Amino acid sequence: MLYNISGKVIKGDGYGRKIGFPTVNLARDFSKEKEFPPDGVYAGTALLDSVEYRAGIVIGPLDKVEAHLIGYAGDAYGKEVTLQIKKFIRDYKKFNTEQELIIQIKKDMELC
């Protein structure tokens, strides 16, 4: 399963940064997609400024697409990014506490 998703990085709600896992959020025109992966957490790569990063990618409800780029610490707002989804990790889910979410994200990132 390989999917490529490209788009411009937009401002998200800042929650990933708050809990220690900043993400790039993509603005996309979903009407142009022929195939799209189901909601879930995926391992893949991100191409940003001609540099490839390992990435944890979230496809979520309400057309949410965001990725934590491992090793990236810059400002990506307004830049184009291409995500390549390579491996399904788990289904998308809500967590009861912030601590449960952080523990799960750490596990997810180890798989990326």
N, C-alpha and C positions, 0 to 999 in steps of 0.2 A: 504494500500500500504506500504509494508516494503521492503526495499532494503538494502543489506549489501555490502559495497564497501571497499576493503582493498588495501593498497599499502604502498610503502615507501615514506616518505616525501622528496620532492625535493625543490630546490630553485626556487621560482617564480620570478616575476618581482618586487616585493617589494611594489607594489601599495597599497595593503591593509594596510600594516604597515604605509605607508606614510599618509593615511587618517584616521588613528586611529583604524583600524580593521584588525590586522594582521591575516593571514590565513596560514593554512598548505595546501600545494599543493601536490597532489598525482601523483606518477609515476605508471602507470598501463599498463597492457597488455590487451587492449580492445578486442582483438581477442578471449579471453577466456570467455567473458561475454555472457551468454545466454539471459538475460534480462537486460535492462538498462533503468533508468528513463529518460524521455525527458528533454531537457534543461529547467532549471528553478531554483528557489530558494526554498529550503526546510528546515523544522525544523527537527532536529534529535539529535543524540548523537554521540560522538566520544570516542573511547577507545584508550588511549595513556598511555603507561607505567603503565598499570593495573588500571588506573583511568578513570572514565567515566565523560565526560563533556557534557553539553548541547551545541548544535552547530547549527549555520546557515550554510547550505551547498549549494554551487552553482555548478550546472551542466551546463556548458557553451559550446559554440561552440569550434570546434577543440579539442574535447576530454578533455576539461578543467574540472577538479574536484578540488575544494578547499573548505575549511571550516574554519570558525571563531569559535574557541573553547572558550566558555564563561568562563572566570576565569583562563585561561591558559596563562602564561607569559614566559615560558621557551623556550629553543632551541630544536626544534623537528627534525631538519635536519637529514636524514638518518634513522630515527626510523620508525617502522611499526605503522600504525594507521588504525583502522576499523571505518568506518562511517556507522551509521544506519539511513537511511532516513525514517522518520515516517509520515511527513505531507507536502503536497504541499502548498507553500505560494503564489507564483506568478510566472508568466512567466519571463524568462530571457529577459532583454532588455538593450540597451545602453542608457545612459543619456546625455543630452545636456551639463550639467555643473557638475563639481565635487561636488558643494554644493547640487544639486538635488540628486546625488548619496548618499551622506552622510546622508541626511534627510531620504531617502528611507531605507538605511541600518539600521538606528536607529529604524525605524518602524518594519523592518523585525526581528531584534533582540528581540524586545518586544514580538513578537509572538513565539519566540523560547524558 
